[in-house]
Amino acid sequence: MSATEDAASRRPAQPGGSGLRSVRRSIRAARPVVVRALVLRDFHVSSSYRLAFLLDIFFGLISLAIYFFISRTFEDVPSADLAGAPSYFAYAAVGVALNLVIQSASVRLGQRMREEQLTGALELLVAQPVSSTELAVGLAGFHFVFAILRAIFYVLVAGFVLSANLSNADWGGFVVMVLVTGAAFSSFGILAAAAVLVLKRAELLVTLVVLALSLAGGAFFPIEVLPDWLEPIAKVLPTTFAFDGVRSALYQGEDWAVPALELAAFAVVAVPVAIGLFKLASDAARRRGTLSTP
């Protein structure tokens, strides 16, 4: 090999260069040491604000209490109309708990990306030998794990303190459903982060989209009460698979496997696409010098 060819082979890749090859490299498995460093950083920052940390948990309990008292104003509703949940409160408790995971996996990553952008930390992170996958997973990691623990805690409070009947629960199925829900909706979070790099305040738009998906997917009321034209659409939303699967696992102890597989299939397709778009967005922002633009 000539000296010229050898130098060319060692030349670092230009941002955004090599097209699809660059995107494929960005989707490689994240190195645990990189993800762990970012997660621990966010944990130390969040836990340093202890009052906000505790209030965050408290507000979730307030939401459970609100739906508990709302449910007491209704007459008994057949559980067949509530996806197998024994009461409206049991139905809504899943919406409250699982929404934490959905919001954390989707909206929170866009918010974190915007925070990093405003503080100038994003430019420093991108300059490090960190892949797009590692950056996305690392920034979302702590808040995602915290959301899962909160969701489990709220379900336990609903079941053992506020009398949502969990006697038929398949706890293994519940954990699987929560994990695949987070994996599936992480694609929305990565897309939100990509949009923030290009459009700056795009996390607000993603918040509205995820809220609409949650409401249409049956977070707080059955999709059967939706307008006739919207109900067929709601039946194929990933949020519908998530809420139905979690309620089946908790209140029936069965029939959660199919929703879990549907969400897993969605994640397998959507997450690599989202990471690829995030890579393209970060390369474009780097070229324009807008990684730290307010």
N, C-alpha and C positions, 0 to 999 in steps of 0.2 A: 504494500500500500504506500503511495507517495505521501510526502509530508503534507501536501495540500489536502489530500483526501482524509488523512489522519486528523488534521485540524478541524475539518468540516464535521467529522464524525463526533468530535468532542464538543462542538459548539452547542451551547444551551439552546433549547427550543425557544422560539419567539412566542410571546403571548398570542394566543389565538391561532397560532400556526398549526400546520399539519391537519387541520379540519377534523374529520371524524376520528382520526387516530388519537388526537389530543383529547377528544371527548371520551373515547373508550378508556384511555389511561386514567382519566379522572374518576371513573366509576369502579376502580379497583377497590378491593376490600380495605376498610379503614384499619390503620394500625392501632391496636389497643392503647399503646403508650401515649399517642397523640390525643385520642379521644378522652382518655382518663385525665390528662393534664387540663384540657378545656373544661371538663365536667367539674373537677375539683376546684378550678378557679371560680366557676359560677357558684358552686356550693359555698365557698368561703365568703364571697361577696354577699350572697343572699342571707346566709346565716348571721352575718354581722349586723343586719338590720332585724333584730329579734322581734320587735313589736310588729313590724310589717309581716314578718314570717308567720307569727301567731294569728294576726288578724286575717291573713289569707285563708288559713284553715277555718277560723271562726265564721267567716262569711259563707263558706260552704255549708256549715252546720245551720246557719240561718236560713239558707235556701231550702234545706231539707225540712226545717220546721214550718216554713211557709206552705210548702206543698202538703205537709201533714195536716195542717189545719184547714187548708182548702178542701182536702179529701173528705174531711168530716162534715162539710156542708152538702155533700152529694149523697143521694140515695145509693144503695148497693147497685153496682153494675155487674152484669155477668162477666166472669173472668175471660170468657171466650172473646169478648169485645176488647179486652185489654192485653192481647198477646199472651194469655195464660197467667198474667199477674193476678194475685188474689184480691187486690184493691187498687183504686186509683193512686193512692200514695205509693204502693209498691211499684206501680207502673212508672210514676214520675221520678221516684228515687233513682231508678236506673238512668233516666235522662239526665238528672243532676250529676251523678257520679261519672257516667261515661262521657258527658260533655267536657269534663275536665281533661280527659285524655285526648279527645278530639281537638280541643282548643290548644292544648299544649303541643301536640304533634303538628298542628297546622299554623295557627296564628302566631304562637309564641316564637317560632323561629324567625318569622318576618320581623317581629318586634325586636328580637335580639340583634338581628342584622342591622336594623336601623339604629339601635343604641351604639353598636360597634362603629357604625359609619359616622355618627355624630361626634363620638369621642376621639376619632382618629385611630382607634385600635384596629379597625378592619384593615387598613392599609398595611399595618405592621404584620398582621396575621397572614395576609395574602403574600407578603414578601418572604415568609418562611417556607421551608420545604414541606408544605401541607397540601394534600389533595382536596378537591372540592368535596368529596365524600367525607373526609375527616373533618373538614371545617363545618359542614352541615350537621353531621352527627354530633360532633363535639359541642357546638353551640346549643343544640336542642337537648343534649343528653340529660343534664341535671334536671331541667324543668319537666322533661318527659318522665323520668323515674319518680320524681316528686309527685307528679300528677297521678301516676299509677298507684302509688302508696296512698294518696288521698282518696282515690276512687274506692280502693278496697276498704279503707277506714270508714268512709261514708256508707258503704253498703252494709258493713257490720253494725254501724250505729242504727241504720234504718231497720235492720233485721232484729237486733237484740235489745234496742232501747225504744224504738218507735213502732215496733210490732209489725213490720213487714215480714210475712211468713216465708222463711227460708228453709223449711224442713225438707224440701225436695231438692235442695241445691246440689249441683255438681260443681264443686269448687275448682276442680281441675279444668273443667270446661270454661268456667268463668275466667280463670287466669289466662287460658289460651285465647279466649275472645278479646280480652283487654289488650293482650300483646299484639294480636293480628290487627286489631283496630288501630292501635298506635302506628304500626308499620304501614298500614294502608294510607292513613292520613298524613304521615310524614311527607308523602309526595306533595300534598298541598302546601306544607310548610316550606319545602325546598323551592317550590314554585313561587311562594310568597317572598322568599329571600332573593330569588332571581329578579322578581319584579321590583323589589326595593332598590336593587343595584341600578336598575334602569329608570324607574319612575319615582324614586325616593319615598313617597308616602303611600306606597301601594299596600302596606299592611292593613290600612283601613278598609280597602276594597276586599281584601281576603277575609277580614273579619265578618263583613256583611255576607259574603258568599258562604262561609262556613255556618253562620247563623241560619241562613236560609236552608242549607242542606240539613241541619239538625232539626229544624222545625218541620220541614217536609218529610224527614225520615222517621218521624214518630217519637221525638224526644219527650214531649209532654202531652201529646194527644194522639190517638190512633190515626193512621193515614186514611182510614175509611171515612173520616169526617171532612176530608179535603174535597174541593170541587171535583166533579166528575172528570174534567179534562186533566187535572193534576195527579189524580190517584195512580194512573198507569205509570207516570214518570217516577212518582215516589217509590214505587215497588222495585225499581232497578237502581236506586241510589245506594252508594256504599254505606251511608248512614243508616238506611233501613236494614241492611244486612247486619250492621253492628248492633243496633238496639234490639232487633229481633233475636239475634244470637245470644246476647247477654241475658235477656229476659228468659229465654228458653233454658239456659244453663242454670239460672238462679231459681226459677219458679216451677220448672218441669223436670229438670235434671236430665234432659235429653233434647234431641233435635237442634243442637247447636253446631254440629259438625259441618253441615252444608253451608251455613252462613260464614263459618270460619274459613272454609275452602274458597268461597267466593271472594272474601276479603283478601286472602292470601294471593289468589290469582290476580286481583286488582293491583296489589302491591308489587308483584313480580313484574308487571308491565309498566305501572306508573312511576315507580321510584327511579329506575334507570333513566327513563325519559326525563324526569324532573332534574336529576343530577346532571344530565347532559345539557339541559337548558341553563342550569345554574352555572356550569362551566363556561358556556358561551357568554352569559351575561357578565360574569366576573372578568373574563378576558376583554370584553368590550369596555367595561368600566375602567379597567387598568390602562387600556390604550388611550382612553379619553382623559385619564387623570381625574376621575370623578369618584374614586373609592371613598374619599372623606368629604365629599361635598355636602353641605347642609341641605 
